[in-house]
Amino acid sequence: MCTAVNYKTDGFYFGRNLDLHYSYDEKVTITPRNFPLKFRSVGELKNHYAIIGMATEMEGYPLYYDATNEKGVSMAGLNFPGNAVFHPFEEGKDNVSPFEFILWILGQCQNMAEVRKLLSKIHLYDEPFSKDVPLAPLHYMIAYKDESLVVESVADGLKIHENPVGVLANNPEFTYHLHRLNDFMQVTGKTPVNLFSEKLPLKPYSLGMGSMGLPGDLSSSSRFVRAAFVKVQDYEPKGEEESVSQFFHILDAVSQPKGCTEVEGGHFEYTIYSSCVNTEKGIYYYKTYDNSSLTAVSLQKENLDSDKLLQYPLRKKLVVEREN
Ligand SMILES: C[C@H](CCC(=O)NCCS(=O)(=O)O)[C@H]1CC[C@H]2[C@@H]3CC[C@@H]4C[C@H](O)CC[C@]4(C)[C@H]3C[C@H](O)[C@]12C
């Protein structure tokens, strides 16, 4: 499972948890402007916006899980198994494979108006990367500043939803998650009052009781509600450090400790990495399951006119600052 978030403070931040029980050797990956991007059906972008994000490289091609371009447009793919349907090639549309989707949008769009324009012509078609790398059943969140969209290719076509919450999790469809928030409208970050009965002298006996009823489990629908709740509270971080810190706390509220989510074969799904991008500055911060120190990679510090892919292996080993 995964959770993605976009977050406005005095800056605009975007990131996600990647929850899985194995890894594809993903690395922080910079695709500079002149790295030729070849698409299966829509030609080639010889130059394009530079992109930073988490990707696995296969046959020289960056397969992004989540990324941000030099203009701040950001995108993440999250599992959507059983609901994601990619359709056969369709004449007259921009036929883009799901594995090309992030590159196609981030390579060309500098704001949400441009994203919407490209989306109106897009057909996510069923072209796998290769025999060994089949289609991944994903849905997507696309954000620019505080605007956010969810894109879901389902049995009856491509759905584009406005995302007023700025959160995405996994199954089921986005509209379900959005509607389900109504069930939690009584949950509050403030001190609760007794609405139960005037006849009973009920009172809060501990801090934090306003959030009673917030689902604490790791299911996709509960993670959506919990991330949304933590995100929309009244606290407003100021500056880069407070913003990045609070962003990771939102993701931590929905992260998966090993042992809690069993998958087949006695394995456990866990939060492999959590990321937070300052989308205006192009700084990709991340931490991994075992290394909770933050590592940062800056897009602007590289030669963005290069034509070579740049990869930073993840720092996965725990770093401890020892006092004595
Ligand atoms: C599995 C991950 C989602 C995490 C998640 O949500 N886990 C939940 C389980 S649950 O079902 O919700 O319980 C997703 C997110 C991004 C994906 C890669 C995207 C590029 C590339 C596309 C190719 O076509 C196939 C290989 C490829 C490397 C993909 C592998 C895998 O699919 C990745 C890592």
The ligand as an SDF file (V2000), in Angstrom:
LIG
                    3D

 34 37  0  0  0  0  0  0  0  0999 V2000
    4.0090   -1.5790   -6.1330 C   0  0  0  0  0  0  0  0  0  0  0  0
    4.2180   -0.0760   -6.1190 C   0  0  0  0  0  0  0  0  0  0  0  0
    3.0420    0.5630   -5.4240 C   0  0  0  0  0  0  0  0  0  0  0  0
    3.1220    0.3490   -3.9500 C   0  0  0  0  0  0  0  0  0  0  0  0
    1.8220   -0.0730   -3.4550 C   0  0  0  0  0  0  0  0  0  0  0  0
    0.8430    0.6100   -3.5840 O   0  0  0  0  0  0  0  0  0  0  0  0
    1.8610   -1.2880   -2.9010 N   0  0  0  0  0  0  0  0  0  0  0  0
    0.7170   -1.9020   -2.4500 C   0  0  0  0  0  0  0  0  0  0  0  0
    0.0730   -2.9940   -2.2960 C   0  0  0  0  0  0  0  0  0  0  0  0
   -1.6520   -3.0290   -2.2200 S   0  0  0  0  0  0  0  0  0  0  0  0
   -2.0660   -3.7980   -3.3910 O   0  0  0  0  0  0  0  0  0  0  0  0
   -2.2750   -1.7550   -2.2100 O   0  0  0  0  0  0  0  0  0  0  0  0
   -1.8630   -3.8040   -0.9800 O   0  0  0  0  0  0  0  0  0  0  0  0
    4.3330    0.5000   -7.5170 C   0  0  0  0  0  0  0  0  0  0  0  0
    4.4400    2.0260   -7.5110 C   0  0  0  0  0  0  0  0  0  0  0  0
    5.2310    2.3990   -8.7750 C   0  0  0  0  0  0  0  0  0  0  0  0
    5.4130    1.0640   -9.5040 C   0  0  0  0  0  0  0  0  0  0  0  0
    6.5380    0.9620  -10.5450 C   0  0  0  0  0  0  0  0  0  0  0  0
    6.3400    2.0190  -11.6210 C   0  0  0  0  0  0  0  0  0  0  0  0
    7.3800    1.8870  -12.7330 C   0  0  0  0  0  0  0  0  0  0  0  0
    7.3880    0.4740  -13.3540 C   0  0  0  0  0  0  0  0  0  0  0  0
    6.1290    0.2420  -14.1840 C   0  0  0  0  0  0  0  0  0  0  0  0
    6.1510   -1.1350  -14.8440 C   0  0  0  0  0  0  0  0  0  0  0  0
    4.9650   -1.3270  -15.5710 O   0  0  0  0  0  0  0  0  0  0  0  0
    6.2620   -2.2070  -13.7850 C   0  0  0  0  0  0  0  0  0  0  0  0
    7.4940   -2.0180  -12.9380 C   0  0  0  0  0  0  0  0  0  0  0  0
    7.5740   -0.6140  -12.2920 C   0  0  0  0  0  0  0  0  0  0  0  0
    8.9930   -0.4860  -11.7150 C   0  0  0  0  0  0  0  0  0  0  0  0
    6.4890   -0.4350  -11.1740 C   0  0  0  0  0  0  0  0  0  0  0  0
    6.6110   -1.4970  -10.0630 C   0  0  0  0  0  0  0  0  0  0  0  0
    5.5130   -1.3380   -8.9880 C   0  0  0  0  0  0  0  0  0  0  0  0
    4.2600   -1.6040   -9.5330 O   0  0  0  0  0  0  0  0  0  0  0  0
    5.5530    0.0650   -8.3810 C   0  0  0  0  0  0  0  0  0  0  0  0
    6.8440    0.2020   -7.5700 C   0  0  0  0  0  0  0  0  0  0  0  0
  1  2  1  0
  2  3  1  0
  2 14  1  0
  3  4  1  0
  4  5  1  0
  5  6  2  0
  5  7  1  0
  7  8  1  0
  8  9  1  0
  9 10  1  0
 10 11  2  0
 10 12  2  0
 10 13  1  0
 14 15  1  0
 14 33  1  0
 15 16  1  0
 16 17  1  0
 17 18  1  0
 17 33  1  0
 18 19  1  0
 18 29  1  0
 19 20  1  0
 20 21  1  0
 21 22  1  0
 21 27  1  0
 22 23  1  0
 23 24  1  0
 23 25  1  0
 25 26  1  0
 26 27  1  0
 27 28  1  0
 27 29  1  0
 29 30  1  0
 30 31  1  0
 31 32  1  0
 31 33  1  0
 33 34  1  0
M  END
$$$$
